[in-house]
Amino acid sequence: MAEKPGDLFKTAEGAAKDFGLTYNGKSINEGQEYGSRIYIVVKDNVTYFTYTEPNTGGNAGVNPSTEPTGSTAVADVHSHGKYEAEYDNDNFSTADKEDNDNTWLTGYLTTPDGSLKHYDPETKTQTTISKDLPSDPKDPETKKTIPPNQAPPTNTPTPVPAPVIPTPPKPKDDKTTT
């Protein structure tokens, strides 16, 4: 189940994935982009990552919300809304990459095909991290259709049933006469 902005995650990628679980379906349904910053939180001497309440943009852009004063941003994350044939919404746009190149923040992107993508401004490479976010059924690249109005299944392990221990057979009642 998706958490919410401000919840703590062990990795920036975990925060980005949660953003996608929380906002990608809404972004697709509304045809608008959402954008947040992922930043560091230190609690009890342990480093965590979280994301801000997102800003809402239009169908072709958003300015991510900013991290709280005094905190350190490590990435931004945004959605690309619904499938639109005139846009390559399943990939980082040139403007997206230029923004990450200028800020030196790692970029994460949630897409109409249900993917979470990562952009590294140092190597200028884009990679797909997962393909299990809510997706737009109109997107021809959709691999695993999770309707945008439905939360995807969680990765919670299925409980393992207790082992069945067979009952030993009752001893036969051997009556012998002497």
N, C-alpha and C positions, 0 to 999 in steps of 0.2 A: 504494500500500500504506500502511496506517495505520502511524504511527510509535508513539510511546509518551509517557507523561508525562515531562517533563523535556527532551524534544527541543525545539529552538529553531525558531521560525517568524517570518516577517517581519511578520505582523499578528496581532492578537488573534483576528480572524475565522479565520485559518489554523489557529490552535491549537484553536479551537472546532470547526472542521470535522474536524480530526484526532481530537478527542475523540469526535465522532459516529461516525467510521469505526471507531474502536477499541472503543467501548462501547455504541453503540445496539443492535446485534444481541444482545449479551449481556443488555442491559437488557430487551429484548423477550422473549428466551427464558426469563429468570428471573422476569419480571413485577415487577421491582424498579427503583427509580430509582437512578441514580448521579450524584454531584455533585462538581465540582472548582472551584478558583479558577484564573483565568488571571492571570498576573503578569508583570512586566517583568524581563528579564535583560539586563544590559549586558555585552558581551564585545568586547574590542578596540575600545572606544569606539563600538560599534554596538548599537542597541537591538533586542532580540528579545522574543518572547513565548513563554511555555510554560504548561503547566497541571500541577496537582498530581495525585498518585495519588488517585483519587476515593474518597469515602465511599460506602457502600452504604446505601440507605434501604429503605423498604417500597414498596408499590404506589402510595402517594399522598403521598410526601414524602421529602426527603433534606436533610440539612444538608451543604452543600458542604465539602470539606476546605479547610483554611486554607493560605494562602501561607506560605513560610518566613519566620522572623523577620528583619526588616530589609529585606524586599522589598516592592514596591508592587503590590497587586492592582488590576486594571483592569476585571475582569469575573468573573462566575461562569458556569458551564455545567453543565447537568444534563439527564438523560434522563427521559422519562415512561413508560418500560416498555412493556408490551404494550397492544394495543387493548382497552379495557373500555368497553362501551356506556354505563355509568353515569357515566363521566368524559369531559370534553372534553380528552383527552390530546394532541390535535394543536395545542393552543394554550397559552400561558402561563395559569396559574390566577391568580385574584385574589391568593392568598397569594404566588405567585411574583413578581408585579408589586409587591406591597407590600414584599417583601423587597428588591428592587432599588431601589425608591423610598427605602427607609430607609437603605440602604448607599451609594446613589449609584453602585453598580456596574452597568455594562452587563450585561444578561442574555442568555445564549444557551441555546437549548432544542433538544434532539433529540427527535423525535416518532415515534410508531408508524407514521405514514404515510411516514417516510423523509425528513422535512424538517429543515432547520436553520433556526431562527428567532432573531431578534434583537429585544430589547426595550430601548428607550432611556428611562431614567428621567426625563430632562429633558423630552422631548416627549411621553412616555407613549404611544409608538407601537410597534407590533409589525410586523415585516416578515419575509418569507420570503427567506432567502439562497440556499438550494439545496434540491433535492428528490431528491438522489441518494445518500442514506444507506441502510443496511440498513433494511428495513421489515417490518411485520407484515402478512402476506397477508390476515388477517382484518379489517384496517382498511378500511372502505369508501372512505376518502379516499386510499388508496395509489394513486399515479399510475404509479410505475415500480417494479415489484416486484423488490427485491433481497432474497433470503431472508436472515433474520437470522443464519443460520449460515454465510453466505458473505460474504466481503469484496467490496465493490463494485470494479468495474474502476478502475484508477488513471487519472489524467489525463495519463499519460505519452504524449507524442506518438508516433505511429507512425513508425518510421524510414522515411525516403524512400529508395527504391532508387536506385542510381546510374543516371544516364542511359544509355540504350543508344545507342551511336554506331555508325551503320551502317558496315560495311566498304565502302570505295569499290570499285566494280567493277574487275575486272582489265582492263587494256587488251587490246583485241582484238589478236590476233596477225595483223596485216595484212602479208602478204608480197606485196610487189610485185616483179615481175621487170622488169628494165631491159634 
